[in-house]
Amino acid sequence: MTKIAIQGVHGCFHEQAARLFYGNEIGVCECLSFEDLFVALDQGKASGAIMAIENTVAGGLLPNYSLLHKHSRKVKGEVFLRIQQNLMALPGTDKDGSVRLLLNWLQNYSVWRFFRLV
């Protein structure tokens, strides 16, 4: 079975993209960071990988371009995956003052800021 490295865990958007590109009959090598993804490739734990490098709203993920160069890897293809996320709250939460802390990935924050949700 082909093992594909992804940044994230089973069920994440990277796994969805991996299955779209490589097919459903793959094993997934979960990596906690994009750097770990390249380590998995270098150590032979995975024979391929999926990594986000562009975001339609927020732009390119420049650190990932640097990782491609640092590890002398090339892009093999591309997958377009529409990402739909929701900011949810309990009933009665007032969006104009009740939310005091929002924890998320930096790239998501820049998208939400664009839509004035944060």
C-alpha positions as CSV (number, residue, x, y, z in Angstrom):
1,M,0.0,0.0,0.0
2,T,1.3,3.5,-0.9
3,K,2.0,5.6,2.2
4,I,1.4,9.3,1.8
5,A,2.7,11.9,4.3
6,I,0.2,14.6,5.3
7,Q,0.4,17.5,7.8
8,G,-2.3,16.7,10.2
9,V,-4.3,13.7,11.3
10,H,-6.9,11.4,9.8
11,G,-9.9,13.3,8.5
12,C,-8.1,16.6,7.9
13,F,-8.2,18.5,4.7
14,H,-4.7,17.3,3.7
15,E,-6.0,13.7,3.9
16,Q,-8.9,14.6,1.6
17,A,-6.5,16.1,-0.9
18,A,-4.2,13.1,-0.7
19,R,-7.1,10.7,-1.5
20,L,-8.3,12.9,-4.4
21,F,-4.8,12.9,-5.9
22,Y,-3.5,9.4,-5.1
23,G,-6.8,7.5,-4.7
24,N,-8.5,6.0,-1.7
25,E,-6.2,2.9,-1.5
26,I,-3.5,4.8,0.4
27,G,-2.0,4.7,3.8
28,V,-1.5,8.0,5.6
29,C,1.6,9.0,7.5
30,E,0.4,11.7,9.9
31,C,2.9,14.5,10.5
32,L,2.6,17.3,13.1
33,S,4.3,19.9,11.0
34,F,5.2,20.5,7.4
35,E,8.9,20.0,8.3
36,D,8.0,16.6,9.7
37,L,6.4,15.8,6.4
38,F,9.7,16.2,4.6
39,V,11.5,14.1,7.3
40,A,9.0,11.3,6.7
41,L,9.8,11.4,3.0
42,D,13.6,11.6,3.7
43,Q,13.4,8.6,6.1
44,G,11.4,6.5,3.7
45,K,8.3,6.4,5.9
46,A,6.2,7.8,3.0
47,S,6.7,7.6,-0.8
48,G,4.7,10.8,-1.5
49,A,3.2,13.7,0.3
50,I,0.5,16.3,0.1
51,M,1.2,19.9,1.2
52,A,-0.7,23.1,0.9
53,I,1.2,25.9,-0.8
54,E,-1.6,28.3,-1.9
55,N,-4.7,29.7,-0.4
56,T,-7.1,31.6,-2.7
57,V,-8.0,34.3,-0.1
58,A,-4.8,34.5,2.0
59,G,-2.2,33.8,-0.7
60,G,0.9,31.6,-0.7
61,L,2.3,29.7,2.2
62,L,5.8,31.0,1.7
63,P,7.5,28.8,4.4
64,N,6.3,25.7,2.4
65,Y,7.9,26.9,-0.7
66,S,11.1,27.3,1.3
67,L,10.8,23.7,2.5
68,L,10.4,22.4,-1.1
69,H,13.7,24.2,-1.9
70,K,15.5,23.1,1.3
71,H,14.7,19.4,0.7
72,S,15.2,19.5,-3.0
73,R,11.7,18.3,-3.8
74,K,9.5,19.2,-6.7
75,V,5.8,19.6,-7.2
76,K,4.3,16.5,-8.9
77,G,0.7,17.8,-9.4
78,E,-2.0,19.9,-7.9
79,V,-5.4,19.4,-6.2
80,F,-8.0,22.0,-5.9
81,L,-10.0,21.5,-2.7
82,R,-12.7,23.9,-1.6
83,I,-12.3,24.4,2.1
84,Q,-15.5,25.2,4.1
85,Q,-15.2,26.1,7.7
86,N,-17.6,27.4,10.3
87,L,-17.1,29.4,13.4
88,M,-19.6,28.0,15.8
89,A,-20.8,29.1,19.2
90,L,-23.4,28.1,21.8
91,P,-26.9,29.4,21.4
92,G,-27.2,32.9,22.8
93,T,-23.6,33.8,22.1
94,D,-23.4,37.5,21.1
95,K,-21.0,37.8,18.2
96,D,-20.4,41.5,19.1
97,G,-18.9,40.8,22.6
98,S,-19.3,37.3,24.0
99,V,-16.3,35.8,22.2
100,R,-13.1,36.8,24.0
101,L,-10.6,34.2,22.8
102,L,-10.3,32.4,19.5
103,L,-7.6,29.9,18.9
104,N,-6.8,28.7,15.4
105,W,-4.1,28.3,12.8
106,L,-2.6,31.5,11.5
107,Q,-3.6,31.0,7.9
108,N,-7.3,30.6,9.0
109,Y,-7.0,33.8,11.0
110,S,-5.9,35.8,7.9
111,V,-8.9,34.4,6.0
112,W,-11.4,35.3,8.8
113,R,-9.9,38.7,9.1
114,F,-10.5,39.3,5.4
115,F,-14.2,38.5,6.0
116,R,-14.2,40.6,9.2
117,L,-15.2,37.7,11.4
118,V,-12.3,38.3,13.9
